């Protein structure tokens, strides 16, 4: 298939929606020679912080001298961003070639009655990533769980370590309405005898994960084993952290911004210390260099100055609170908020957290059926008392924000990773 045919094929299966289950993925991977068994993997699940922890672990392992594959979702601009080896995004030509191999395999399985229907969009990209990693002979793969865990396509692997970052309410239509039920779905990535790194500090969700680990006879390793494990100091440029774990002390300032990244870094540190692959454990200096160097686009990312322009894909309560804390303490005033969200998100809660940060608010929209119209956001949002404008086009919204924000102020573009991606596609400062 050429590039256009690949795009059309992906669009067609994207429109088929979400289907949970591992049977299709296992059937296809078996036909492809089980590429996911060609290298050790680390599986990272949770509600928030997955991508950041994946980025940090990947940087740590790379500095440790390993050739690392990284699979994440969603992408911001190009679908190829989801699949990387040694820091390099998969080439468009390789992507199309592997997608052609995948499609031919799926078509044959359907003809032979071994597959009832093509895999979903996420299942397809997961299989493609696993194929690419085998072809590139990676030493290890770091895989970000897409949705949930138990029935997520990435859960076909038997990792050397499983990581669960946080658990909060998101995707409740798929995962359940309580933290306990959501946690059990996330805990579905726990495998018998495989260590699980838990980033939760107490609560119902932590207890559910610990119970699942006990049932699987999987070592349950808590990152925050007691009060005061993580200390934070605010500096002129961000935050400095001190993390204590089992008699060791780690001091670091992550390259990734925000106080929440101190927690993500602590999770990555404990995961790195508990890797059981065919290599020695990364030394402390390598781990700390990885934390200091890891980058992750769309997470408090600076894309303009005077005024300062920050992009962040916060789309749930936990993410919004993390962004709000950063904005309140470190973004210069006055602040203009450019906001858009998906219909299935808790818009009243997101706006209640984010809108009070701003002197002015600009509501925008995204070119996709799932996006909430600005008028709907305005209806659902609490009355903020701030000037609120509607500009359906994201770039026009950003241009308007630059017009009304003093050069010494800041602009925060947030509410959805899809909004961040749309801006990054078209941004020109």
Steps between C-alpha positions, in 0.01 A plus 500: 500500500610856435464783752147590389384140511648458848317810618171376353544155656568646845205738469268214411596291800500808725133548416427144615537621859638342818479125559655342807667160509835342421398214270535695175842638593628159607374339178670759281826501696517122484464518122777761493740279695439645848720809468417609857700205635823607327604751770422584865230760562395740772125564519386836640133553589299743710277803450754783490876520471541193278661685211736694726611185684550323166712790374715497815547121498589509132761771558645309799533176303643682199767664715566154643613397152186321379317531170146577616164489325229735627128463426259771622159647424339712383714685247494879475570570133594183309399143578862390458584685825359204693784269395864590570831316517815657644319833511408490130139498383423219257548615141187546290624245247561238769162575657317439171701186423426346838135604482478326162645182652251529784201551268597206278530279808162613633332448162638146484381423853152627418487291178602191698234563764757554776401864551146636492589864430807723467663615826420848629708811438691467827549125456636560151752760615605284794575206269687728261715638784586151623595399146721806459678435829585145394622619162723761664630245752434708807652398831181599682158654432312746720126473433236747615163338569227667295173465690450310823736207507333162532366496143737752343690380193838559667410243765597213268858540617649338807713788628806490722326757718153658507448861609175664615544875540170640632132411503230763465162533331531507122345295218235392750269381222755224432677443831232544766366775720697437821871527574503139615361371169728725295799380705411136433499571125839672529628210713420263215857554372636320807644160401580201723838543665579827318579800727245782495610855583213691663505880500191540717539605861217334689129488431246262347673487162838412653337226706334353190833488318674342799224235520542416131878473545453267796265278296754486217790442741663804343740704714317820598745790513374831636672817386379714789541267795446757770416865566772742400652268240496784247611849592468802271666841489380773268775683310502793261496260204270229629534233767773298666413167659642268761370143486578235762447132426630205700798675646597684182457872437461648152517873431385620159344775290311343209519652157121453487318785669260500791493382858320183387809399302680445829261212567536368146877510534485308829292231328753479215786474751344207686409329173860536374634355825277194461558409136587133464611493139820347361708796616622647826288757682568855380724683749370796699685755284343360181153501653532862611639609161202333334259692723681825423499443123163339424269707280135446418306727258165649589559494875558855622689556176621851416432597138522878517630789708395858570234408579597157626293231326460162672327191361370222723264214421328484842162337436389362836476622857841377613674646196315830532598535866866439415492766228311742722759462777781574255321797345412653836858484627719548194316654201519879477182704539281597325414158359270432205348153477429337161277200569331215316381160616341179383129439560568192713714687753380653827483853363345659812781363715779591256373855458446542874869423553650686204286807438584680828866509390434740216440870452331417169369177343474406134292194416582316181411176323658207317419352158369167630156365599611430859583865565268712713380822337621818673139594571451168681814557707373846592164356606660233721771719653443687826465875468856624532450874480789510250464636146420193289530495122407233247731433205427162334833481316787407737763708323274803483436448871874498565553810287223676690663395829829654388320824414341538843786371717780739601851395394589436863199273553426143396263287295400149603354274229340198664200270546590228249802337341311532172502879544873490568551290187289731288702803613833322448399411144446861407699711742715777360652748745 
